[in-house]
C-alpha cells in the first residue's frame, strides 16, 4: 500500500520536475477525464485562476488560506495508515503543478457549489488513492485554496 502512495506522489509531482517552459493548456473544462454535473458550471473566472495557480509559485502561495486545513496519511506500521487532520504551513508546502488528465492515469471530478466554491477530487486510476482540494472566492472576489487532503486511500 505504501508503494501505491509513493507511486502516486511521484507521478503527481512529475510535472514539477520538468522545465518551467512546459505548461499545460489543460483546464477543467477542456479535459476528457473531468466529470462534472451538467447543472454545474464553473464560474467564469475560475479557469484563469486555476491556470495561474499552477503556473506561478508566488501567485499560488498568495492564494492559499494559511494555515491550510486538510488531511494527511500517517503511517501506523508497515501495513496500516490513518487519516489525520493537519494544518499545512507555508514552510512545508510543496507547490502544486498541473496534472495531465488526458494521459488516462488520473481522473478529476469537479463539484461546483454556487459561484463561490469549487471542490476538486483527483484520483489515481491504477490504485485506490485520491486527493481533494477546495477553492473558494474570498471577500475580495479572488479565488483561494482553503482545504487540501493529500493522497489518501479512497473508498471502493
N, C-alpha and C positions, 0 to 999 in steps of 0.2 A: 504494500500500500504506500509506503514511504517513497518507493521508486516512482510511482504514478504521480505523486505530488511534485517530486523533484523534476520529473519529465515535463509536467505542465508548466511549472515555474520557468524552466529553461526555455520552453517553446514560447511562452507568453512574453518573455523578456528578450528573445532573439532579435526582434527588430531594433531594440535599443543598441545592440552591438554593431549594427550596420552604420554606415556613414550618415551624416545629417542631411546630405543631399537627397537621399532616398526618402520620399514622403509618400504616404498613402492617400489616394484620392477616394478611398473607401469611406463613405459616410453612412450613417444609419439607414437612410432611405435608399441608398444605391446598392446595398449588398444583397445577394441572393439568399444568404443564410440568416437574415434578420426576419424574425416573426413579429408581427405587430397586429393588434386588433384593428379591424377596418375602421372602427369608430375612433380609434386613437390616432391623432395627427400630431406629429412633432411640432412644437412651437416654431415659428418661422425662423427665429434667430438661434435655435439650438444647434443645428448642423455646423454653422460657422464657429460657434463656441467650441464644439466638440473637436473640430479640426485643429483649432488654435491651441486647445488644451493639451493635445498630444504632440504638437509640433514645437511649442515654445515652453521651455522649462520654467522660465521666470513667470510667465502667464499662469502655468499650471500651479505653481507654488502660491501665487497670489489669489487663486480661485479655489482654494481649499479652506474649509472651516476648521481651523486648528484650535485645540487638538481634535483630530478627526475620529469620530466614533466608528466602531466596527467590530468585527470578529476576526479571530485568527485561530489556527490549529496549533495545539500544544501536544507534543509527543509524550505520551504517558509511559510507554515502553516500546519495544521493537514492533509490536503488533497493534497498538492502540493509540488513537488520538482523541483529543477532546476539543470541542469548540470553546473558545474563551473570549469574553468581551475584552476589548482593548481600546485605548485611545492612541492613535498613531500620532507621532510627533514629527515636526519638520526635520530634525537632525537624523532621523531613522528612515525617512521616506525614500522609496525607490520610485523614480519617475516612471509614469505610465506612458507607453508608446502605442502607436496604432497597431491593431491586430488585423491580419489579412483574413477576413471571413470567407473570401472566395476560394480559399485553399480546401475547404471542407473539414479542416481539423477542429475548427471552433464554430460554435453556433451562438447567436445572440438573440435575446428576447428583450424587447422594449415595452415597457408599460408606461403610458402617458396618463398622468392624473391632472387634468386641467392644463392651464398654461404655465404652471409653476413647479411641477415635479415630474421628473423622468427617472424611472427605475430601469437599470440595465443589468441583465443577467447574461454572463458569458459562460458557456460550458465547453469542456474539452470532450469532443465526440468519442474518442477512443477509451475514455475512462469515465468514471462516475464522479467527476470533480467540476466545480464551478465557482465563480466569484460573482459578487454583486456590488454595484455602485449606484448611489442615489445622488441625483443632481437637482438642485432647487434654485429658483430665481429669488435672489435676496431682495431686501427692501430698496436697494439702489437700482433694481432691474437687471442685475448681472447674474449669470449662472455661476454656481459654485458646487463643488463636491462636498456633500455633508455626511456621507456614510460609505465605508468601504469594508467589505468582507472578502478577505483574500481566499486563495484556493482551498476550498473545503470539500469534503466528500458530500455529495448530494444524495437525496433520497431516490431510490429506484422507482 
